[in-house]
Amino acid sequence: MKPAVLREQLAQRAAQHLQRRRRTVTALDVSDGPGVVVDGQRLVNFCGNDYLGLNAHPALAQAMARSAASAGSGSGASHLVTGHSLEHEHLEAELAQFTGRQRALLFSTGYMANLAAVTCLTEGDSRVVMDRLCHASLIDAARLSGAQLKRFAHADAAAAAAFLARSAAPGNDLLVSDGVFSMDGDLAPLPQLAQAARTAQACLIVDDAHGLGVLGPSGRGSLEHFKLDSAAVPILIGTLGKAFGCFGAFVAADADYIEWLLQTARSYIYTTALPPPVAAAARAALAIAATESWRRERVLELAARLRRGAAQADIALLPSLSPIQPVMLGSSERALAVSEKLFASGFWVAAIRPPTVPRGSARLRITLSAAHTESQVDALIDALAAAMRSLHAAA
Ligand SMILES: *Cc1c(COP(=O)(O)O)cnc(C)c1O
């Protein structure tokens, strides 16, 4: 594309309120909840994914420093050359144990883990049958796999089953879903999807980036919430950059699947291994998540508090039991306007616009963290109510 064309397209985006901008966080300020400093202003962060409030936990920073001193700041090579360290080895074993699976394989990002799982488990005649609202990385993975991609209506297990039933080689098909949908906060109908996969002999892949650490009686995620084992969901993907407060991702599965990914996944083989200090921090986070169940209980209580307060203030939230609590605003312009009003009141809730969400469904994606206080949640509701009122007044 020529620069003149780029400029024109960028101007069009700006006119449609679709221009993205970054704000530079100069520092964290966790003296009172999950605070960040932007342009000298302190804001309460209500749109991150640090659900358990582990990002600023001193145990993670200490683990990082200790590991860097002994193993170095970087891994220096891919896992299959010299980059696989003891921290990685321990973390994989602990993730396998945490998820109740034979093995886990670490990836640098969830994006790369998803590329690996989908591209390595399809063959020439495979279909990838995927929920319409699956994360962009899963869509990209399906495209890269070259398999036929079929997207079914959101959370419609019957539609998924119908696609699988019409397949030429159902045994080679993948059925793919998020566990908790990242922009909506709702849960996939995993028991029904597992049933559809079983009937068609397809393989079910669940990306539980937003469920792990948060849902289920012991924080094992959406699968634990629904009491589904590895026979029902053979391939589980999790990330370490959300509830676990650091960075990285993994695929957890039976040993045969993991060995196959290790041998064949290009997003595993042709990239530098995660820095050992990041793996060390993830281990510390996993240990805290496994023992401090109050964090999970607290973030879900705060989500319930937000829902009660919003209902009283006549603010409609999407139906969600997770820490992701979106307010649907429709147009990008409205979403931006409310987001900016909240920002001015000291709350950071980013506007989520197309193409991240379908056109006409721009929203504020409010997220909660165990680090928030009750009074911060209450103050957010007041500020949101005021911002919505001024929007109506302006309309
Ligand atoms: C964040 C996210 C990913 C990507 O994980 P990264 O580690 O950030 O690359 C994948 N899937 C879902 C559902 C996500 O929300």
The ligand as an SDF file (V2000), in Angstrom:
LIG
                    3D

 15 15  0  0  0  0  0  0  0  0999 V2000
   -5.7180  -12.7430   25.6010 C   0  0  0  0  0  0  0  0  0  0  0  0
   -6.2560  -13.9130   24.8610 C   0  0  0  0  0  0  0  0  0  0  0  0
   -5.4250  -14.6960   24.0540 C   0  0  0  0  0  0  0  0  0  0  0  0
   -4.0210  -14.3000   23.7360 C   0  0  0  0  0  0  0  0  0  0  0  0
   -3.1760  -14.4970   24.8050 O   0  0  0  0  0  0  0  0  0  0  0  0
   -1.8200  -13.6740   24.8460 P   0  0  0  0  0  0  0  0  0  0  0  0
   -0.9870  -14.4020   25.8190 O   0  0  0  0  0  0  0  0  0  0  0  0
   -2.1760  -12.2930   25.2690 O   0  0  0  0  0  0  0  0  0  0  0  0
   -1.2560  -13.7050   23.4480 O   0  0  0  0  0  0  0  0  0  0  0  0
   -5.9580  -15.8350   23.4980 C   0  0  0  0  0  0  0  0  0  0  0  0
   -7.2430  -16.1770   23.6820 N   0  0  0  0  0  0  0  0  0  0  0  0
   -8.0740  -15.4240   24.4310 C   0  0  0  0  0  0  0  0  0  0  0  0
   -9.5010  -15.8530   24.6010 C   0  0  0  0  0  0  0  0  0  0  0  0
   -7.6090  -14.2580   25.0250 C   0  0  0  0  0  0  0  0  0  0  0  0
   -8.4370  -13.4920   25.7250 O   0  0  0  0  0  0  0  0  0  0  0  0
  1  2  1  0
  2  3  1  0
  2 14  2  0
  3  4  1  0
  3 10  2  0
  4  5  1  0
  5  6  1  0
  6  7  2  0
  6  8  1  0
  6  9  1  0
 10 11  1  0
 11 12  2  0
 12 13  1  0
 12 14  1  0
 14 15  1  0
M  END
$$$$
